[in-house]
Amino acid sequence: MSICKIEKLLVLSIALQFLYVTSLNSQIIAGHEAAASFRSIPLSAILKAKDSLHIAYGHSSHGQQIIEGVRNLDAFMTANGSPAGTYAVDFTGNAGQGVLDFRDNGDYYFVQHPPRPFPVAKDLGADWNNNLNYTAWVSDTRNYLNSHPEVNVIIWSWCSQAGYNNYDHHIEAYLDSMSALEADYPNVKFVYMTGHVDGTGLNGRLHTNNEIIRNYCINNGKILYDFEDIESWDPDGNYYGDKFVTAACNWDANGNGFTEEAREDTGDWVPPGPLNGDRNWALEWQESHTLNVDWYECKINHYHTQHLNDNLKAYAFWWLMARIAGWDGSPGVNEDKEHLPLKFSLSQNFPNPFNPKTTIRFSISEYTMVSLKIYDILGREIATLVNEPKKPGEYTVEWNGTDLSGQQVANGLYFYQLKTSNGFIFTRKMVLLK
């Protein structure tokens, strides 16, 4: 055998081994790239997540950013063309059909809707009396799962404790506890979490501890919501993690080696803006983009950040839930793909010629805005049969030969055109013959 062939076989062998190891380490990492991929999630994957997932979430103020982003997302997406209720969420444990069951342990909902899912632990590092406690969340999780077997996703977030010195090995203890829970509850998906940015930069204890969590998840095929990574990037792909970025999205613009942030010890605290040479990536992005088109407002007082950061947290959350529910991450690909059209199509109407009515069929392979209109031979719009968002599927529409005012049109040649917001345009001819 030639050396060339041997080298090719060796390369193939290495590639196969790589694929095998990758399949074993099938980690799911929801970071800034997941947030950027939000709009590629197929509608069927969102629907499957709502139908199949029952989530319990323990957190304190920083973790509330996910809740606030998710809570306001559906109204924003509905205003921008999604069917109303696509991203509907219930936080109280009483979700109905077509609504994501996302049980929030925070103050916002369970003060009004007791009891809390997790009555002792506040987050991964504290109890509700604000005592440092790295183990209360474990017993709370076990107790809740034992009494609520329908819950199949558990999420806990850090507050500032992820940035504490790890001399007591609390990060390793967290990983060991998660592994033990996974072994004892094999039907539950446990979402690991990194801690929020704190202005200490890449050499700070926070980033070092997060790297321990991140590498563990990558090497062991875990599910990770990468909180730090999400708030280290703006939507345009600019990185601020090496610029002492803070939870409020301030960063060290003047290069003096630290980033200032406003105090939070008053009841009327609001998230800080740029201070003393620092800049704020979220505020600047918001100011250069359109409210309710490119970003949306959330409740941010007391939750340390800006609206855009909450938006990105919600995008990454839904991406992660779709992945947990079975989506493979490919745009337009979903668990029901064998039942859905593989492409956009517009069929010839039947019958043709017709009198007095005819049927038009078309297929949509991904969620998009759809219009189907009738034109005469001069290009004038005669009738609008469809003008709304459509999820993937096959559709049938009937035209009875009437115009926009409801009057019957004359004999002759007409055109019908299917057009979608993602660029598909197709036109066919038909003949009305009385």
Protein Blocks (a to p, Z undefined) as FASTA:
>chain_A
ZZklmmmmmmmmmmmmmmmmmmmmmccdddfklmmmmmmpcfklmmmmmmmpccdddddf
klmmmmmmmmmmmmmmmmnopaghklgccfkopacehiacdddfbfklmmmmccdfblmb
mblmbcfkopacfklmmmmmmmmmmmmmmbcbdcddddflmmpcfklommmmmmmmmmmm
mmmmmmbccdddddddehlojmbmklmmmmmmmmmmmmnopacddfklmmmccfkopafk
lnopafkopacfkonopacdddfkbfkbccdddeehiacfklmmmmmpcehklpccddfe
hnlpafklmmmmmmmmmmmmmmmnopgoighiafklmmpcfbdcddddddddddfbdcdd
dddfbdcddddddddfkopafbdfbdcdddedddddddehiafkopacdedddddddddf
eopacdddddddZZ
